[in-house]
Amino acid sequence: QDEPHVAFFQLSTLQTEPATVREEIEAADGRYVAGSTYEAGPESLKTGGAPVAHDVPRSTFAPGDYVLKVSVTPPNAPAPAATRAVAFSVRAGAWALE
């Protein structure tokens, strides 16, 4: 029962070099729940590029509403070049995207 769910997402930027990808999961009240940061190559960030997979362990979440936020920040940039957010809910052992 503690097998992770996998969230797949695709971000499209005009990156020609690796960029920093930040994934964060927040509860509906804005409280930080989980997250990770890693470098992604331009092949993963271009239109039609391979989707990025993110394992989301079930044990991390109590029933409730959450938001998965993903951002891509180019090297030396003051702000992300692309961001996405997807709401989801956990209800008594079941997950649902909104």
C-alpha positions in Angstrom: 0.0 0.0 0.0 3.0 2.3 0.3 3.9 2.1 -3.4 4.4 5.6 -4.8 2.1 7.3 -7.3 3.9 8.8 -10.2 3.1 12.3 -11.5 4.1 12.9 -15.1 4.4 16.4 -16.3 5.9 18.3 -19.2 7.3 21.8 -19.2 8.2 23.7 -22.4 10.9 26.3 -22.4 13.4 27.7 -24.8 16.3 26.4 -22.7 19.5 25.5 -24.6 21.4 24.5 -21.5 20.5 22.6 -18.3 18.1 24.3 -15.9 17.1 23.8 -12.3 13.7 22.1 -11.8 12.0 22.6 -8.5 9.0 20.4 -7.4 7.0 21.3 -4.4 3.9 19.8 -2.9 1.8 22.1 -0.6 -1.3 21.4 1.4 -4.4 23.5 0.6 -3.4 25.8 3.5 0.0 26.6 1.8 2.0 24.4 4.2 5.0 22.7 2.6 4.7 18.9 2.5 7.4 17.6 0.2 9.8 18.7 -2.6 12.9 18.2 -4.5 15.3 20.1 -6.8 17.4 18.8 -9.6 19.1 19.7 -12.9 17.3 18.8 -16.1 18.9 18.9 -19.6 17.4 20.9 -22.4 16.1 17.8 -24.1 13.7 17.3 -21.2 12.5 20.9 -21.3 11.8 21.5 -25.0 8.3 21.2 -26.6 7.7 17.5 -27.2 10.5 16.5 -24.9 10.3 13.5 -22.6 7.9 14.0 -19.7 9.4 14.2 -16.3 8.3 11.6 -13.7 8.1 12.4 -10.0 7.4 9.7 -7.5 5.0 10.7 -4.8 5.0 8.4 -1.8 1.5 7.8 -0.4 2.7 7.7 3.2 3.5 11.5 2.9 -0.1 12.5 2.6 -3.0 12.5 5.0 -6.4 12.9 3.4 -6.9 16.4 2.1 -6.3 18.8 -0.8 -2.8 19.4 -2.2 -1.0 21.3 -5.0 2.0 20.0 -7.0 4.0 23.0 -8.2 6.8 22.6 -10.7 9.1 25.4 -11.9 12.1 25.6 -14.2 14.8 28.3 -13.6 17.6 28.9 -16.1 21.1 29.3 -14.8 21.7 32.8 -13.3 18.0 33.8 -13.7 16.3 35.7 -10.9 12.9 33.9 -11.5 11.6 30.7 -13.1 11.1 30.7 -16.9 8.2 28.2 -16.6 5.8 27.1 -13.9 2.9 24.7 -13.6 0.6 23.8 -10.7 -1.8 20.8 -10.5 -4.3 20.3 -7.7 -5.0 16.9 -6.4 -6.9 15.3 -3.5 -6.3 12.4 -1.2 -9.4 10.7 0.1 -9.3 7.6 2.3 -6.6 5.9 0.3 -7.6 7.2 -3.1 -6.1 10.0 -5.2 -7.8 12.3 -7.6 -6.5 15.0 -9.9 -8.6 18.1 -10.1 
